[in-house]
Amino acid sequence: MGGSRGGGGGGEVISLLLVLLVLATCHSAFAIRDGLLRNGNFELGPNATSLKGTEVLGRFAIPEWEISGFVEYIKSGQKQGDMLLVVPEGAFAVRLGNEASIKQRFKVIKGMYYSLTFSAARTCAQEEKLNISVAPDSGVLPMQTMYSSNGWDSYAWAFQAEYGYADILIHNPGVEEDPACGPLIDSIAIRALFPPRPTNKNILKNGGWEEGPYILPNTSWGVLIPPNIEDDHSPLPGWMVESLKAVKYIDSDHFSVPQGKRAVELVAGKESAIAQVARTIPGKAYTLTFAVGDASNACAGSMLVEAFAGRDTLKVPYTSNGKGGFKRAVLRFVAVSTRTRVMFYSSFYHMRSDDFSSLCGPVIDDVKLLSVRGNGRV
């Protein structure tokens, strides 16, 4: 590093290259972590001696997991009365009864952000919910609304690592008359998040939603970002879900996406809103550009997206035939504050034309916020 004293830029260049190399190495190391937790799909089950019917006996009977309370090991196609229990991936899942929980410890990088993805289904009660925690963070995921007709939804939840390890705990706080009554859990995965920053090409962070939770590769129903998610620990870095219902995170492998690999589908009308607060200069002119389309998931009909930037609003109609496509829109406004809230929601509710019990809606993507130069050009 002695060359940095010579007054030339060689040392600075070398230092910069070293930093970039470290970042690239770290990103590569983190990328390896993306995917299922150990036995995250529960395909490795308890020994026969650790089962009493479907009830799991023994705290460590399920490989890689620690359980508490009434936990069942469920095989796909198993019946509960007249109801058939369906497993979304593979052949097995677990069911959490009253006050039951599952826990696993895994290595993380202190200070790093992570998103957990898992699949869940109601089996009994209408008011089922789950507590998700990685100390000191915790959250409650409501499951009153099922968004897909197959009985399954995948959810995301994020946390920041306080230590070099994390204990993920999924707990059913319900107290039902039937102690076994509770949600089925399957396919628990993790993804390291790299929170993006504003750039000279976009004041908004993560405007294309390319940074987000892990999407299970063998699933075709996307990942729900739960309601009331704040941006400090959001599975969609930079964005908040400010609504009573979730928004859906979708990928180009299974859906039509206007740009890149990821987008957001507004699946619950005005109850499904996503927002970000951006730094702005009062009195300065800005343009908010974005794409509105459909996910090519048989969500057909007349759609209407409402976009907000501070006190200004734009309504964008979009006629969908349910087979993909999009249009672009621009909202021009003058900032009145140092912070401007940008928000989107769908004005109407929609159901898939081939499945009247699956919620759907317009897709939002490629959201950009830019200041307007004095000559009027962006």
Contacts in CASP RR format, 6 or more apart in sequence:
PFRMAT RR
TARGET T0000
AUTHOR 0000-0000-0000
METHOD contacts of the structure
MODEL  1
MGGSRGGGGGGEVISLLLVLLVLATCHSAFAIRDGLLRNGNFELGPNATS
LKGTEVLGRFAIPEWEISGFVEYIKSGQKQGDMLLVVPEGAFAVRLGNEA
SIKQRFKVIKGMYYSLTFSAARTCAQEEKLNISVAPDSGVLPMQTMYSSN
GWDSYAWAFQAEYGYADILIHNPGVEEDPACGPLIDSIAIRALFPPRPTN
KNILKNGGWEEGPYILPNTSWGVLIPPNIEDDHSPLPGWMVESLKAVKYI
DSDHFSVPQGKRAVELVAGKESAIAQVARTIPGKAYTLTFAVGDASNACA
GSMLVEAFAGRDTLKVPYTSNGKGGFKRAVLRFVAVSTRTRVMFYSSFYH
MRSDDFSSLCGPVIDDVKLLSVRGNGRV
1 11 0 8 1.000
1 14 0 8 1.000
1 15 0 8 1.000
2 11 0 8 1.000
3 10 0 8 1.000
3 11 0 8 1.000
3 14 0 8 1.000
4 10 0 8 1.000
4 11 0 8 1.000
4 12 0 8 1.000
4 14 0 8 1.000
4 15 0 8 1.000
26 109 0 8 1.000
27 194 0 8 1.000
30 109 0 8 1.000
30 112 0 8 1.000
30 192 0 8 1.000
30 194 0 8 1.000
31 192 0 8 1.000
33 190 0 8 1.000
33 191 0 8 1.000
33 192 0 8 1.000
34 189 0 8 1.000
34 190 0 8 1.000
34 191 0 8 1.000
34 192 0 8 1.000
34 214 0 8 1.000
35 189 0 8 1.000
35 190 0 8 1.000
35 191 0 8 1.000
35 214 0 8 1.000
36 187 0 8 1.000
36 188 0 8 1.000
36 189 0 8 1.000
37 64 0 8 1.000
37 104 0 8 1.000
37 106 0 8 1.000
37 168 0 8 1.000
37 188 0 8 1.000
37 189 0 8 1.000
37 190 0 8 1.000
38 64 0 8 1.000
38 104 0 8 1.000
38 106 0 8 1.000
39 45 0 8 1.000
39 62 0 8 1.000
39 63 0 8 1.000
39 64 0 8 1.000
39 65 0 8 1.000
40 64 0 8 1.000
40 104 0 8 1.000
40 187 0 8 1.000
40 188 0 8 1.000
40 189 0 8 1.000
41 89 0 8 1.000
41 90 0 8 1.000
41 92 0 8 1.000
41 186 0 8 1.000
41 187 0 8 1.000
41 188 0 8 1.000
42 62 0 8 1.000
42 65 0 8 1.000
42 73 0 8 1.000
42 92 0 8 1.000
42 93 0 8 1.000
42 94 0 8 1.000
42 186 0 8 1.000
43 90 0 8 1.000
43 91 0 8 1.000
43 92 0 8 1.000
44 62 0 8 1.000
44 63 0 8 1.000
44 64 0 8 1.000
45 61 0 8 1.000
45 62 0 8 1.000
45 63 0 8 1.000
45 73 0 8 1.000
45 92 0 8 1.000
46 56 0 8 1.000
46 57 0 8 1.000
46 61 0 8 1.000
46 62 0 8 1.000
46 73 0 8 1.000
47 61 0 8 1.000
50 56 0 8 1.000
50 57 0 8 1.000
50 58 0 8 1.000
50 61 0 8 1.000
51 57 0 8 1.000
51 61 0 8 1.000
51 73 0 8 1.000
54 72 0 8 1.000
54 73 0 8 1.000
54 74 0 8 1.000
54 78 0 8 1.000
54 95 0 8 1.000
55 70 0 8 1.000
55 71 0 8 1.000
55 72 0 8 1.000
55 180 0 8 1.000
56 62 0 8 1.000
56 67 0 8 1.000
56 71 0 8 1.000
56 72 0 8 1.000
56 73 0 8 1.000
56 94 0 8 1.000
58 67 0 8 1.000
59 66 0 8 1.000
59 67 0 8 1.000
59 68 0 8 1.000
60 66 0 8 1.000
60 67 0 8 1.000
61 67 0 8 1.000
62 71 0 8 1.000
62 73 0 8 1.000
62 94 0 8 1.000
62 102 0 8 1.000
64 104 0 8 1.000
65 102 0 8 1.000
65 103 0 8 1.000
65 104 0 8 1.000
66 102 0 8 1.000
66 103 0 8 1.000
66 104 0 8 1.000
67 94 0 8 1.000
67 100 0 8 1.000
67 101 0 8 1.000
67 102 0 8 1.000
67 103 0 8 1.000
68 100 0 8 1.000
68 101 0 8 1.000
68 102 0 8 1.000
68 103 0 8 1.000
69 97 0 8 1.000
69 98 0 8 1.000
69 99 0 8 1.000
69 100 0 8 1.000
69 101 0 8 1.000
70 96 0 8 1.000
70 97 0 8 1.000
70 98 0 8 1.000
70 99 0 8 1.000
70 100 0 8 1.000
70 179 0 8 1.000
70 180 0 8 1.000
71 94 0 8 1.000
71 95 0 8 1.000
71 96 0 8 1.000
71 97 0 8 1.000
71 100 0 8 1.000
71 102 0 8 1.000
72 94 0 8 1.000
72 95 0 8 1.000
72 97 0 8 1.000
72 180 0 8 1.000
73 92 0 8 1.000
73 94 0 8 1.000
74 85 0 8 1.000
74 87 0 8 1.000
74 92 0 8 1.000
74 93 0 8 1.000
74 94 0 8 1.000
74 95 0 8 1.000
74 184 0 8 1.000
75 87 0 8 1.000
75 91 0 8 1.000
75 92 0 8 1.000
76 85 0 8 1.000
76 86 0 8 1.000
76 87 0 8 1.000
76 90 0 8 1.000
76 91 0 8 1.000
76 92 0 8 1.000
76 93 0 8 1.000
77 84 0 8 1.000
77 85 0 8 1.000
77 86 0 8 1.000
77 87 0 8 1.000
78 84 0 8 1.000
78 85 0 8 1.000
79 85 0 8 1.000
80 123 0 8 1.000
83 123 0 8 1.000
85 95 0 8 1.000
85 123 0 8 1.000
85 184 0 8 1.000
86 121 0 8 1.000
86 150 0 8 1.000
86 151 0 8 1.000
86 152 0 8 1.000
87 93 0 8 1.000
87 184 0 8 1.000
87 186 0 8 1.000
88 119 0 8 1.000
88 121 0 8 1.000
88 150 0 8 1.000
88 152 0 8 1.000
88 154 0 8 1.000
88 186 0 8 1.000
88 187 0 8 1.000
88 219 0 8 1.000
89 119 0 8 1.000
89 186 0 8 1.000
89 187 0 8 1.000
89 216 0 8 1.000
89 218 0 8 1.000
89 219 0 8 1.000
92 186 0 8 1.000
93 119 0 8 1.000
93 184 0 8 1.000
93 185 0 8 1.000
93 186 0 8 1.000
94 102 0 8 1.000
94 184 0 8 1.000
94 185 0 8 1.000
94 186 0 8 1.000
95 123 0 8 1.000
95 180 0 8 1.000
95 182 0 8 1.000
95 183 0 8 1.000
95 184 0 8 1.000
95 185 0 8 1.000
96 102 0 8 1.000
96 130 0 8 1.000
96 170 0 8 1.000
96 171 0 8 1.000
96 172 0 8 1.000
96 182 0 8 1.000
96 183 0 8 1.000
96 185 0 8 1.000
97 172 0 8 1.000
97 174 0 8 1.000
97 176 0 8 1.000
97 179 0 8 1.000
97 180 0 8 1.000
97 181 0 8 1.000
97 182 0 8 1.000
98 172 0 8 1.000
98 174 0 8 1.000
98 175 0 8 1.000
98 176 0 8 1.000
98 179 0 8 1.000
98 180 0 8 1.000
98 181 0 8 1.000
98 182 0 8 1.000
99 171 0 8 1.000
99 172 0 8 1.000
99 173 0 8 1.000
99 174 0 8 1.000
99 175 0 8 1.000
100 171 0 8 1.000
100 172 0 8 1.000
101 169 0 8 1.000
101 170 0 8 1.000
101 171 0 8 1.000
101 172 0 8 1.000
102 169 0 8 1.000
102 170 0 8 1.000
102 185 0 8 1.000
103 167 0 8 1.000
103 168 0 8 1.000
103 169 0 8 1.000
103 170 0 8 1.000
104 167 0 8 1.000
104 168 0 8 1.000
104 188 0 8 1.000
105 165 0 8 1.000
105 166 0 8 1.000
105 167 0 8 1.000
105 168 0 8 1.000
106 165 0 8 1.000
106 166 0 8 1.000
106 168 0 8 1.000
106 190 0 8 1.000
107 164 0 8 1.000
107 165 0 8 1.000
108 114 0 8 1.000
108 161 0 8 1.000
108 163 0 8 1.000
108 164 0 8 1.000
108 165 0 8 1.000
108 166 0 8 1.000
109 161 0 8 1.000
109 164 0 8 1.000
109 192 0 8 1.000
110 161 0 8 1.000
110 162 0 8 1.000
110 163 0 8 1.000
110 164 0 8 1.000
111 160 0 8 1.000
111 161 0 8 1.000
111 162 0 8 1.000
112 160 0 8 1.000
112 161 0 8 1.000
112 192 0 8 1.000
112 193 0 8 1.000
113 158 0 8 1.000
113 159 0 8 1.000
113 160 0 8 1.000
113 161 0 8 1.000
113 192 0 8 1.000
113 193 0 8 1.000
113 194 0 8 1.000
113 195 0 8 1.000
113 233 0 8 1.000
113 237 0 8 1.000
114 134 0 8 1.000
114 158 0 8 1.000
114 159 0 8 1.000
114 160 0 8 1.000
114 161 0 8 1.000
114 166 0 8 1.000
114 190 0 8 1.000
114 191 0 8 1.000
114 192 0 8 1.000
114 193 0 8 1.000
115 156 0 8 1.000
115 157 0 8 1.000
115 158 0 8 1.000
115 190 0 8 1.000
115 191 0 8 1.000
115 193 0 8 1.000
115 212 0 8 1.000
115 213 0 8 1.000
115 214 0 8 1.000
115 235 0 8 1.000
116 132 0 8 1.000
116 134 0 8 1.000
116 156 0 8 1.000
116 157 0 8 1.000
116 158 0 8 1.000
116 159 0 8 1.000
116 168 0 8 1.000
116 188 0 8 1.000
116 189 0 8 1.000
116 190 0 8 1.000
116 213 0 8 1.000
117 154 0 8 1.000
117 155 0 8 1.000
117 156 0 8 1.000
117 187 0 8 1.000
117 188 0 8 1.000
117 189 0 8 1.000
117 190 0 8 1.000
117 191 0 8 1.000
117 213 0 8 1.000
117 214 0 8 1.000
117 215 0 8 1.000
117 216 0 8 1.000
117 223 0 8 1.000
118 154 0 8 1.000
118 155 0 8 1.000
118 170 0 8 1.000
118 185 0 8 1.000
118 186 0 8 1.000
118 187 0 8 1.000
118 188 0 8 1.000
118 189 0 8 1.000
119 152 0 8 1.000
119 153 0 8 1.000
119 154 0 8 1.000
119 155 0 8 1.000
119 185 0 8 1.000
119 186 0 8 1.000
119 187 0 8 1.000
119 216 0 8 1.000
119 219 0 8 1.000
120 130 0 8 1.000
120 141 0 8 1.000
120 143 0 8 1.000
120 152 0 8 1.000
120 153 0 8 1.000
120 154 0 8 1.000
120 155 0 8 1.000
120 183 0 8 1.000
120 184 0 8 1.000
120 185 0 8 1.000
120 186 0 8 1.000
121 146 0 8 1.000
121 151 0 8 1.000
121 152 0 8 1.000
121 153 0 8 1.000
121 183 0 8 1.000
121 184 0 8 1.000
122 128 0 8 1.000
122 143 0 8 1.000
122 146 0 8 1.000
122 151 0 8 1.000
122 182 0 8 1.000
122 183 0 8 1.000
123 181 0 8 1.000
123 182 0 8 1.000
123 183 0 8 1.000
123 184 0 8 1.000
124 176 0 8 1.000
124 178 0 8 1.000
124 181 0 8 1.000
124 182 0 8 1.000
125 174 0 8 1.000
125 176 0 8 1.000
125 181 0 8 1.000
125 182 0 8 1.000
126 144 0 8 1.000
127 144 0 8 1.000
128 143 0 8 1.000
128 144 0 8 1.000
128 172 0 8 1.000
128 174 0 8 1.000
128 182 0 8 1.000
128 183 0 8 1.000
129 140 0 8 1.000
129 141 0 8 1.000
129 142 0 8 1.000
129 143 0 8 1.000
129 144 0 8 1.000
129 173 0 8 1.000
129 174 0 8 1.000
130 140 0 8 1.000
130 141 0 8 1.000
130 143 0 8 1.000
130 170 0 8 1.000
130 171 0 8 1.000
130 172 0 8 1.000
130 173 0 8 1.000
130 183 0 8 1.000
130 185 0 8 1.000
131 138 0 8 1.000
131 139 0 8 1.000
131 140 0 8 1.000
131 141 0 8 1.000
131 169 0 8 1.000
131 170 0 8 1.000
131 171 0 8 1.000
131 172 0 8 1.000
131 173 0 8 1.000
132 138 0 8 1.000
132 139 0 8 1.000
132 140 0 8 1.000
132 141 0 8 1.000
132 157 0 8 1.000
132 168 0 8 1.000
132 169 0 8 1.000
132 170 0 8 1.000
132 171 0 8 1.000
133 139 0 8 1.000
133 168 0 8 1.000
133 169 0 8 1.000
133 171 0 8 1.000
134 159 0 8 1.000
134 161 0 8 1.000
134 166 0 8 1.000
134 167 0 8 1.000
134 168 0 8 1.000
134 169 0 8 1.000
135 162 0 8 1.000
135 167 0 8 1.000
136 162 0 8 1.000
137 159 0 8 1.000
137 160 0 8 1.000
137 233 0 8 1.000
139 157 0 8 1.000
140 173 0 8 1.000
141 155 0 8 1.000
141 157 0 8 1.000
141 226 0 8 1.000
142 226 0 8 1.000
142 227 0 8 1.000
143 153 0 8 1.000
143 183 0 8 1.000
145 245 0 8 1.000
145 246 0 8 1.000
145 268 0 8 1.000
145 359 0 8 1.000
146 153 0 8 1.000
147 153 0 8 1.000
147 221 0 8 1.000
147 224 0 8 1.000
147 246 0 8 1.000
147 248 0 8 1.000
147 267 0 8 1.000
147 268 0 8 1.000
147 358 0 8 1.000
147 359 0 8 1.000
148 221 0 8 1.000
148 358 0 8 1.000
148 359 0 8 1.000
149 355 0 8 1.000
149 357 0 8 1.000
149 358 0 8 1.000
150 221 0 8 1.000
152 221 0 8 1.000
153 221 0 8 1.000
153 224 0 8 1.000
154 187 0 8 1.000
154 215 0 8 1.000
154 216 0 8 1.000
154 219 0 8 1.000
154 221 0 8 1.000
154 222 0 8 1.000
154 223 0 8 1.000
154 224 0 8 1.000
155 223 0 8 1.000
155 224 0 8 1.000
155 226 0 8 1.000
155 246 0 8 1.000
156 212 0 8 1.000
156 213 0 8 1.000
156 214 0 8 1.000
156 223 0 8 1.000
156 224 0 8 1.000
156 225 0 8 1.000
156 226 0 8 1.000
156 235 0 8 1.000
156 249 0 8 1.000
157 226 0 8 1.000
157 235 0 8 1.000
158 193 0 8 1.000
158 213 0 8 1.000
158 229 0 8 1.000
158 233 0 8 1.000
158 234 0 8 1.000
158 235 0 8 1.000
159 166 0 8 1.000
159 233 0 8 1.000
160 233 0 8 1.000
168 188 0 8 1.000
170 185 0 8 1.000
170 188 0 8 1.000
172 182 0 8 1.000
172 183 0 8 1.000
174 182 0 8 1.000
176 182 0 8 1.000
187 216 0 8 1.000
187 219 0 8 1.000
189 214 0 8 1.000
189 216 0 8 1.000
190 214 0 8 1.000
191 212 0 8 1.000
191 213 0 8 1.000
191 214 0 8 1.000
193 211 0 8 1.000
193 212 0 8 1.000
193 235 0 8 1.000
193 237 0 8 1.000
194 211 0 8 1.000
194 237 0 8 1.000
195 205 0 8 1.000
195 206 0 8 1.000
195 211 0 8 1.000
195 237 0 8 1.000
195 238 0 8 1.000
196 205 0 8 1.000
196 206 0 8 1.000
196 211 0 8 1.000
196 237 0 8 1.000
196 238 0 8 1.000
197 205 0 8 1.000
198 204 0 8 1.000
198 205 0 8 1.000
198 278 0 8 1.000
198 279 0 8 1.000
201 368 0 8 1.000
201 370 0 8 1.000
202 368 0 8 1.000
202 369 0 8 1.000
202 370 0 8 1.000
203 278 0 8 1.000
203 279 0 8 1.000
203 280 0 8 1.000
203 286 0 8 1.000
203 369 0 8 1.000
203 370 0 8 1.000
203 371 0 8 1.000
204 276 0 8 1.000
204 278 0 8 1.000
204 342 0 8 1.000
204 367 0 8 1.000
204 368 0 8 1.000
204 369 0 8 1.000
205 237 0 8 1.000
205 238 0 8 1.000
205 276 0 8 1.000
206 212 0 8 1.000
206 236 0 8 1.000
206 237 0 8 1.000
206 238 0 8 1.000
206 239 0 8 1.000
207 366 0 8 1.000
207 367 0 8 1.000
207 368 0 8 1.000
208 259 0 8 1.000
208 260 0 8 1.000
208 262 0 8 1.000
208 263 0 8 1.000
208 365 0 8 1.000
208 366 0 8 1.000
208 367 0 8 1.000
209 236 0 8 1.000
209 239 0 8 1.000
209 249 0 8 1.000
209 262 0 8 1.000
209 263 0 8 1.000
209 264 0 8 1.000
209 365 0 8 1.000
210 260 0 8 1.000
210 261 0 8 1.000
210 262 0 8 1.000
211 236 0 8 1.000
211 237 0 8 1.000
212 235 0 8 1.000
212 236 0 8 1.000
212 237 0 8 1.000
212 249 0 8 1.000
212 262 0 8 1.000
213 223 0 8 1.000
213 225 0 8 1.000
213 235 0 8 1.000
213 236 0 8 1.000
213 249 0 8 1.000
214 223 0 8 1.000
215 222 0 8 1.000
215 223 0 8 1.000
215 249 0 8 1.000
215 250 0 8 1.000
215 251 0 8 1.000
215 253 0 8 1.000
216 223 0 8 1.000
217 253 0 8 1.000
219 254 0 8 1.000
220 254 0 8 1.000
222 248 0 8 1.000
222 249 0 8 1.000
222 250 0 8 1.000
222 251 0 8 1.000
222 254 0 8 1.000
222 255 0 8 1.000
223 235 0 8 1.000
223 248 0 8 1.000
223 249 0 8 1.000
224 246 0 8 1.000
224 247 0 8 1.000
224 248 0 8 1.000
224 249 0 8 1.000
225 234 0 8 1.000
225 235 0 8 1.000
225 236 0 8 1.000
225 241 0 8 1.000
225 246 0 8 1.000
225 247 0 8 1.000
225 248 0 8 1.000
225 249 0 8 1.000
225 264 0 8 1.000
225 274 0 8 1.000
226 241 0 8 1.000
226 246 0 8 1.000
227 241 0 8 1.000
227 243 0 8 1.000
227 244 0 8 1.000
227 245 0 8 1.000
227 246 0 8 1.000
228 241 0 8 1.000
228 242 0 8 1.000
228 243 0 8 1.000
229 235 0 8 1.000
229 236 0 8 1.000
229 240 0 8 1.000
229 241 0 8 1.000
230 240 0 8 1.000
231 237 0 8 1.000
231 238 0 8 1.000
231 239 0 8 1.000
231 240 0 8 1.000
231 276 0 8 1.000
231 277 0 8 1.000
234 240 0 8 1.000
234 241 0 8 1.000
235 249 0 8 1.000
236 249 0 8 1.000
236 264 0 8 1.000
236 274 0 8 1.000
238 276 0 8 1.000
239 274 0 8 1.000
239 275 0 8 1.000
239 276 0 8 1.000
240 274 0 8 1.000
240 275 0 8 1.000
240 276 0 8 1.000
241 247 0 8 1.000
241 272 0 8 1.000
241 273 0 8 1.000
241 274 0 8 1.000
242 273 0 8 1.000
242 274 0 8 1.000
242 275 0 8 1.000
242 343 0 8 1.000
243 268 0 8 1.000
243 270 0 8 1.000
243 271 0 8 1.000
243 272 0 8 1.000
243 273 0 8 1.000
243 274 0 8 1.000
243 345 0 8 1.000
244 268 0 8 1.000
244 271 0 8 1.000
245 267 0 8 1.000
245 268 0 8 1.000
245 269 0 8 1.000
245 271 0 8 1.000
245 272 0 8 1.000
246 267 0 8 1.000
246 268 0 8 1.000
246 272 0 8 1.000
247 264 0 8 1.000
247 265 0 8 1.000
247 266 0 8 1.000
247 267 0 8 1.000
247 268 0 8 1.000
247 272 0 8 1.000
247 273 0 8 1.000
247 274 0 8 1.000
248 264 0 8 1.000
248 265 0 8 1.000
248 266 0 8 1.000
248 267 0 8 1.000
249 262 0 8 1.000
249 263 0 8 1.000
249 264 0 8 1.000
249 265 0 8 1.000
250 257 0 8 1.000
250 262 0 8 1.000
250 263 0 8 1.000
250 264 0 8 1.000
250 265 0 8 1.000
250 295 0 8 1.000
250 363 0 8 1.000
251 257 0 8 1.000
251 261 0 8 1.000
251 262 0 8 1.000
252 260 0 8 1.000
252 261 0 8 1.000
252 262 0 8 1.000
253 261 0 8 1.000
255 263 0 8 1.000
255 265 0 8 1.000
255 295 0 8 1.000
255 296 0 8 1.000
255 297 0 8 1.000
255 363 0 8 1.000
256 293 0 8 1.000
256 294 0 8 1.000
256 295 0 8 1.000
256 296 0 8 1.000
256 297 0 8 1.000
256 323 0 8 1.000
256 324 0 8 1.000
256 325 0 8 1.000
256 326 0 8 1.000
256 363 0 8 1.000
257 263 0 8 1.000
257 295 0 8 1.000
257 363 0 8 1.000
257 365 0 8 1.000
258 291 0 8 1.000
258 293 0 8 1.000
258 325 0 8 1.000
258 326 0 8 1.000
258 363 0 8 1.000
258 365 0 8 1.000
258 366 0 8 1.000
259 291 0 8 1.000
259 365 0 8 1.000
259 366 0 8 1.000
260 365 0 8 1.000
262 365 0 8 1.000
263 295 0 8 1.000
263 363 0 8 1.000
263 364 0 8 1.000
263 365 0 8 1.000
264 274 0 8 1.000
264 363 0 8 1.000
264 364 0 8 1.000
264 365 0 8 1.000
265 295 0 8 1.000
265 360 0 8 1.000
265 361 0 8 1.000
265 362 0 8 1.000
265 363 0 8 1.000
265 364 0 8 1.000
266 272 0 8 1.000
266 273 0 8 1.000
266 274 0 8 1.000
266 305 0 8 1.000
266 344 0 8 1.000
266 345 0 8 1.000
266 346 0 8 1.000
266 361 0 8 1.000
266 362 0 8 1.000
266 363 0 8 1.000
266 364 0 8 1.000
267 359 0 8 1.000
267 360 0 8 1.000
267 361 0 8 1.000
268 346 0 8 1.000
268 349 0 8 1.000
268 359 0 8 1.000
269 345 0 8 1.000
269 346 0 8 1.000
269 347 0 8 1.000
269 348 0 8 1.000
269 349 0 8 1.000
269 350 0 8 1.000
269 361 0 8 1.000
270 345 0 8 1.000
270 346 0 8 1.000
270 347 0 8 1.000
272 345 0 8 1.000
272 346 0 8 1.000
273 343 0 8 1.000
273 344 0 8 1.000
273 345 0 8 1.000
274 343 0 8 1.000
274 344 0 8 1.000
274 345 0 8 1.000
274 364 0 8 1.000
275 341 0 8 1.000
275 342 0 8 1.000
275 343 0 8 1.000
275 344 0 8 1.000
276 341 0 8 1.000
276 342 0 8 1.000
276 343 0 8 1.000
277 339 0 8 1.000
277 340 0 8 1.000
277 341 0 8 1.000
277 342 0 8 1.000
278 339 0 8 1.000
278 340 0 8 1.000
278 341 0 8 1.000
278 342 0 8 1.000
278 369 0 8 1.000
279 338 0 8 1.000
279 339 0 8 1.000
280 286 0 8 1.000
280 335 0 8 1.000
280 337 0 8 1.000
280 338 0 8 1.000
280 339 0 8 1.000
280 340 0 8 1.000
280 371 0 8 1.000
281 335 0 8 1.000
281 338 0 8 1.000
281 371 0 8 1.000
282 335 0 8 1.000
282 336 0 8 1.000
282 337 0 8 1.000
282 338 0 8 1.000
283 334 0 8 1.000
283 335 0 8 1.000
283 336 0 8 1.000
284 334 0 8 1.000
284 335 0 8 1.000
284 371 0 8 1.000
284 372 0 8 1.000
285 332 0 8 1.000
285 333 0 8 1.000
285 334 0 8 1.000
285 335 0 8 1.000
285 371 0 8 1.000
285 372 0 8 1.000
285 376 0 8 1.000
286 309 0 8 1.000
286 332 0 8 1.000
286 333 0 8 1.000
286 334 0 8 1.000
286 335 0 8 1.000
286 340 0 8 1.000
286 369 0 8 1.000
286 370 0 8 1.000
286 371 0 8 1.000
286 372 0 8 1.000
287 330 0 8 1.000
287 331 0 8 1.000
287 332 0 8 1.000
287 369 0 8 1.000
287 370 0 8 1.000
287 372 0 8 1.000
287 378 0 8 1.000
288 307 0 8 1.000
288 309 0 8 1.000
288 314 0 8 1.000
288 330 0 8 1.000
288 331 0 8 1.000
288 332 0 8 1.000
288 333 0 8 1.000
288 342 0 8 1.000
288 367 0 8 1.000
288 368 0 8 1.000
288 369 0 8 1.000
289 328 0 8 1.000
289 329 0 8 1.000
289 330 0 8 1.000
289 331 0 8 1.000
289 366 0 8 1.000
289 367 0 8 1.000
289 368 0 8 1.000
289 370 0 8 1.000
290 307 0 8 1.000
290 328 0 8 1.000
290 329 0 8 1.000
290 344 0 8 1.000
290 364 0 8 1.000
290 365 0 8 1.000
290 366 0 8 1.000
290 367 0 8 1.000
290 368 0 8 1.000
291 326 0 8 1.000
291 327 0 8 1.000
291 328 0 8 1.000
291 329 0 8 1.000
291 363 0 8 1.000
291 364 0 8 1.000
291 365 0 8 1.000
291 366 0 8 1.000
292 303 0 8 1.000
292 305 0 8 1.000
292 316 0 8 1.000
292 318 0 8 1.000
292 326 0 8 1.000
292 327 0 8 1.000
292 328 0 8 1.000
292 329 0 8 1.000
292 362 0 8 1.000
292 363 0 8 1.000
292 364 0 8 1.000
293 303 0 8 1.000
293 318 0 8 1.000
293 320 0 8 1.000
293 324 0 8 1.000
293 325 0 8 1.000
293 326 0 8 1.000
293 327 0 8 1.000
293 362 0 8 1.000
293 363 0 8 1.000
293 364 0 8 1.000
293 365 0 8 1.000
294 300 0 8 1.000
294 303 0 8 1.000
294 318 0 8 1.000
294 320 0 8 1.000
294 321 0 8 1.000
294 322 0 8 1.000
294 323 0 8 1.000
294 324 0 8 1.000
294 325 0 8 1.000
294 326 0 8 1.000
294 361 0 8 1.000
294 362 0 8 1.000
294 363 0 8 1.000
295 322 0 8 1.000
295 324 0 8 1.000
295 360 0 8 1.000
295 361 0 8 1.000
295 363 0 8 1.000
296 322 0 8 1.000
296 323 0 8 1.000
296 324 0 8 1.000
296 325 0 8 1.000
297 322 0 8 1.000
297 352 0 8 1.000
297 360 0 8 1.000
298 322 0 8 1.000
298 352 0 8 1.000
298 353 0 8 1.000
298 354 0 8 1.000
298 355 0 8 1.000
298 360 0 8 1.000
299 320 0 8 1.000
299 322 0 8 1.000
299 350 0 8 1.000
299 351 0 8 1.000
299 352 0 8 1.000
299 353 0 8 1.000
299 360 0 8 1.000
299 361 0 8 1.000
299 362 0 8 1.000
300 320 0 8 1.000
300 321 0 8 1.000
300 322 0 8 1.000
300 353 0 8 1.000
301 319 0 8 1.000
301 320 0 8 1.000
301 321 0 8 1.000
301 322 0 8 1.000
301 350 0 8 1.000
302 317 0 8 1.000
302 318 0 8 1.000
302 319 0 8 1.000
302 320 0 8 1.000
302 348 0 8 1.000
303 317 0 8 1.000
303 318 0 8 1.000
303 319 0 8 1.000
303 320 0 8 1.000
303 346 0 8 1.000
303 347 0 8 1.000
303 348 0 8 1.000
303 350 0 8 1.000
303 361 0 8 1.000
303 362 0 8 1.000
304 315 0 8 1.000
304 316 0 8 1.000
304 317 0 8 1.000
304 318 0 8 1.000
304 346 0 8 1.000
304 347 0 8 1.000
304 348 0 8 1.000
304 362 0 8 1.000
305 315 0 8 1.000
305 316 0 8 1.000
305 318 0 8 1.000
305 329 0 8 1.000
305 344 0 8 1.000
305 345 0 8 1.000
305 346 0 8 1.000
305 347 0 8 1.000
305 362 0 8 1.000
305 364 0 8 1.000
306 313 0 8 1.000
306 314 0 8 1.000
306 315 0 8 1.000
306 316 0 8 1.000
306 344 0 8 1.000
306 345 0 8 1.000
306 346 0 8 1.000
306 347 0 8 1.000
307 313 0 8 1.000
307 314 0 8 1.000
307 315 0 8 1.000
307 316 0 8 1.000
307 329 0 8 1.000
307 331 0 8 1.000
307 342 0 8 1.000
307 343 0 8 1.000
307 344 0 8 1.000
308 341 0 8 1.000
308 342 0 8 1.000
308 343 0 8 1.000
308 344 0 8 1.000
309 331 0 8 1.000
309 333 0 8 1.000
309 340 0 8 1.000
309 341 0 8 1.000
309 342 0 8 1.000
309 369 0 8 1.000
310 333 0 8 1.000
310 335 0 8 1.000
310 336 0 8 1.000
310 337 0 8 1.000
310 340 0 8 1.000
310 341 0 8 1.000
310 342 0 8 1.000
311 333 0 8 1.000
311 336 0 8 1.000
312 331 0 8 1.000
312 332 0 8 1.000
312 333 0 8 1.000
313 331 0 8 1.000
314 329 0 8 1.000
314 330 0 8 1.000
314 331 0 8 1.000
315 347 0 8 1.000
316 327 0 8 1.000
316 329 0 8 1.000
318 326 0 8 1.000
318 327 0 8 1.000
318 362 0 8 1.000
320 362 0 8 1.000
322 353 0 8 1.000
326 363 0 8 1.000
326 365 0 8 1.000
328 366 0 8 1.000
332 372 0 8 1.000
333 340 0 8 1.000
342 367 0 8 1.000
342 369 0 8 1.000
344 364 0 8 1.000
344 367 0 8 1.000
346 361 0 8 1.000
346 362 0 8 1.000
349 359 0 8 1.000
350 359 0 8 1.000
350 360 0 8 1.000
350 361 0 8 1.000
350 362 0 8 1.000
351 357 0 8 1.000
351 358 0 8 1.000
351 359 0 8 1.000
351 360 0 8 1.000
352 358 0 8 1.000
352 360 0 8 1.000
370 378 0 8 1.000
371 378 0 8 1.000
372 378 0 8 1.000
END
